């Protein structure tokens, strides 16, 4: 069984083909970073237009790479939400149209479920059940995953997500958009311990997150240095980046360990764009190994939005019989807990 996956929820156009027996056959991603960089963030209308321009050629290129024709496919999966409504509609209408023309089912996929199942593309893949740390620009969540389709949210962000805090802090430090990766690189040149930034909500019970206070603490430190005799120097910026990153990483690691305890699990998977952060990976590896647990990640290029994760989630939904019936589905706000269970989940 083979599924074509289409991702267009924000500023990446992703397409992939996943085979139940052979695994990932091909995947391609077109990033709109250069398009949006001049504005310092994603412009929804421009994102939608660029998906229109890039999606069909990318689908053809991906099928060519896999050596397939439409008759070789069993379904077309697409991100139906959450995301930017215009961007979602591009992928949804193309997927539904192709599925109708090719005479195969279309499968609407939840964007977060796709991230949760992305580690199934790796070898070794984690066995169910596990706890997932989903950490990206728009989401910071801890989720107990009993089986595909069986999700219990253990903790959520109350304000800024971790990725959003990275980007906003990067902007305070004068780094270009998107700032998260640039900030992590700057942090490698910084000295730890100069700034005593807060570890949000670690002293409180529960598994929720809050990063707005940390971002404010960074802003105050930047303003104080800017008002000084030397201004904000390059070494200041690197030291702030280092201590900010350590504050975020420590918070994510300790909350993840608490979630493993709360759910009674010994496997942790990390998903989302911030999952590519090397400091986070290193600290989680040490922390989970110390307690005899395991941690799994997607490869770096599958941490950000991509069609491969949509294809693998689509295959599971197709096998469960969860197809669209021909209606275009685009849901900008869509709770993960509302998803129907799959057989055996």
N, C-alpha and C positions, 0 to 999 in steps of 0.2 A: 504494500500500500504506500503510495507516494502523495505528498501534499506540497503544494506551492504556498509559501507564506509571504504575506505582504504587510509591511509595517510603514505607517505614515501618520503617527499620532502627533508628531511635533516637527522637528527639524532634521530628521534623518529619513531618507527613503531607503527602505530595506526590502530585499527580495531573496528568497532561498527556496531550495527544494530539499525536503527531508523524506527519506525512505525508511520504513519501519524495520527492514532487514539490514540495509546497508548503511544507515545513518545519514549524515549530512552530505548531500551530493554536490551542492554548489550554493554559495551565498555571496551577495554583493550589497554594499551599502554606499549610498551617496550622501555626503554630509553637506548641510547648508551653512556651515560655520562662517565661511567667508562672506556669504550673503548678508548674514545678520550681524557680523562683527562691527560694522560701521555704526550700528544703532545701539550697541551694547546689550542686546538681548533679542529674543525671537520676536519678529513681527508676524502675527498670524496670517495676514493676507498674503504677504510675500511667501511665507512657507507653503500655503495652499497652492499658489501659482507654480512654485518650483516643483512640487509633487506632480502637478499636471504635466509639466514638461519632461520630467525625468522617469516617471514610473513605467510607462509602456516600453521604452527602450531598455530599461533595466530588467524588466521581466524577460524580454527576448534574449538579452545577453546572458541571463542566469540559466535559462533553458538551454541555450547553446552550450554553455560551459558544462552543464550536466549531461549533454548529449541526448536531450529528451525533446519530444513534441507533445502538444497538448493531450493527445490520445493516451500518453503514458501516465497521466495524472489521475488521481482518484478524488481530489478535492482542492479547493482554493480557500485558504484561511486568510483572514484579514483582521487587523486590529480594529475593533468596533468601539473601543473606549477603555479607560478614560483618555482624554487628550483634547487638542484643539479641534473644535467642531468642523471647521473648514478643511483642515488637514485630514481628519478622519473620513470625511465624506469623499475625498478624492480616492483613498484606498478602498473604501467600501463600495463605491459605485463601479470602480474598475473591476474589483474582485467579483461582485455580483454579476456584472455584465459578461465577464469572461466565463464564469461558471455556467451561466445560462447558455452562452454560445457553444461551449464545449460539452454541454450535457452532463456536468458533474456537480456535486453539491458545493455550496459556499458555506464556510464555517466562520461565524463571528467569534473573535477571541478577545478575552479580557487582557489588557496590556500587562497588568500586574501578575496575572496567572502565567503569562508567557515568560516574564522574568523569573518567576518561581521555578519553572520547569526547564530553564536554560541549562542548568547543570546536568540534565539528562543527556545533553549532547557530548559530554566528556567521558573519558575512559580513564579511571573507573568512574561510573556514575553513582551518586549516592542512592542507597536503598531507602525506601519509605519505612517508617515515618522520620521526619526531621523538623528542626526549627529553622526558619528562614529569616535572615536579616536582609530586608529589602531597603536599600539605601541609595537614593538618587537625588536629582535636582528637585523633584516634586514630592518625594515620599521618603519617610524614614519609619519603618514598621518592623515589628517582630511578629512572626506568624507561625503557628503550629500547623504543620502540613502532615496530616495523618495518611493521606493518599492523594492522588490527582483529583482535584475537585472537592477535597475535604479540608477546609481551611478555617482556622480559628485565630482571629487577630488578638495577640497578647498585649501589644503596645503600639502606640502611634505617635506621630509628632503633633504637638499642640499648637505649633506656629511654624517657624522656618524649618524646612527639611535640612538635613546635613549638607546635601549638595548645594542647596540654595545659600546656606551659610558660607560655604567655600567660595561661591561665586561673588557674594556680596563683600566678603572680606578681601578677596582679590581686587575688587574694584576700589575699596578703600586704600589699598596699597598701590594703586595705579597700574595694575596688571591688565593685559588685554582680555577681551571676551573670547571664548569662555574661560573663566579664571581658575576653575578648580585644579586642572592639571598644571597650570603655570604656578599656582600657589604651592602645590606639592613639590614642584621642582625647586622653587625658591627656598622652601623649608630645608632642603638638603644642605644648604649653605649656612643655616642659622645655628645659634647656640641655644640649647634648651635651658629653661629655668630662669630666664631673665624676667619674664612676665608671668604673673600669677593669675592666669585666666581661670574662670570658674568651670567646673565640671557639672553641667546642668542636670539637676534632678537626681544626682547620684545618692544624695543623702535622704531622699524621699522614697517611700515604698512604691512599688508598681513598676511598670515597664514602659511608660510613656516617655517621650523625648521633648525637649524644648531647647532650641538653639538661638533664640532671639536675644537672650541676655548675654550670651557669649559674644555674639556679633556686636552688641552695644559696648561691651568691655573693650573689644578691639578698637572700636571707633574712638572711645575716650583715650586710649593709649596713643593712637595715631594723632589725635588733635593736640594732646599734651606735647608730643615730640615736635610736631609741626610748629608749635608756638615757641619752642626753645631756640637757643642761639644758633644751633647747627641745622635746625630743621630735621626732617625725616630722612635719615641717611640710608644708604643701601644696606648697611649692616643692621640698622634698626628694622628695616622691612623684612630681612631674612630672619631675624630673631622673633619678630611678631608672627611670621608665617610658621616657624617651627613650633612655638608654644601654642598657637591656635590649633595647628594640626594635631599636636599631642593631646590637647583638651578634647577634641572631637573623637579621636581614636580611643582614648581611655574610656570615654563615655559609652561609645558603641560596644567596646569589648566587654566592659563590666555588665552592661545591660544584656548583652547576648548570653553571657554565662548565667545570669539570673534567669533568663528565659529558658535555657536548657534545664535548669533546676525546676522551674515552675511546670514545665511540660513533661518532665521525666524523660528527656531525650538525651542521646549521646552523639547525635549528628547535627551539625550546623552547616547550612549553605548560605552563601553570600551572593546577593544579586543586585543589579543596578549599577549605574555609572561610577559611584563612589567605591564600589567593590573592586575597581581597578587600582585603588590607592595602595601603593606598596607598603607603606607604614602600617595601614590597617591589616593587610594580609599577614605581615610579619608578626604583629602583636597577637592576632587571633590564632595564628599557628602555634605560638608559644603557649598561649593561655589554654587552648583546647588540649594540646598535648599534655600539659601539666595535670589535667584532670582525666586523662585517658579518653577524651572525646576526639571526634574527627571533624575537620572543616573542609568544605568543598567550594570551589569557585568555577565560574565559566572562564574560558580563555579571555584575555584582555579585550579582544575585539567583539566579544559577545556580552560584555558587561553593559555597554551602551545599547540603545535601541537598535534592533536588527530583525531581519525577516526570519532568521533561523529559529529564534525562540518562538515566533508566531507559528511557524510551520510545525514544530514539535508539539506545541499546545494544541494546534489545530488537529493534528493526528489523533491525540487523545480524545478530543471532543467529537471528532468524526466517528471514532470507534464506539463512542457512547451514544451515537445517533443525534447529537446536538448540532443540527444544521439550520440554515436560515429559512428555508422554504421560499426563497426568492425575494424576500424583503430586505432592502438596504437598511442596515443597522449602524447608527452612529450615536454614541452616548457619551457626551463629554464628562459627565459625572456618573460613576458607576461603582457601587460598593462591591468589594470582593466577596463579602459574606452573602451576597444575593445570588451567587452563581449556583446553578443546580449541581447536585452531586453526580458523580459518574458511577457506573456499575462497579461494585466492589470497593467504592470509596467510603 
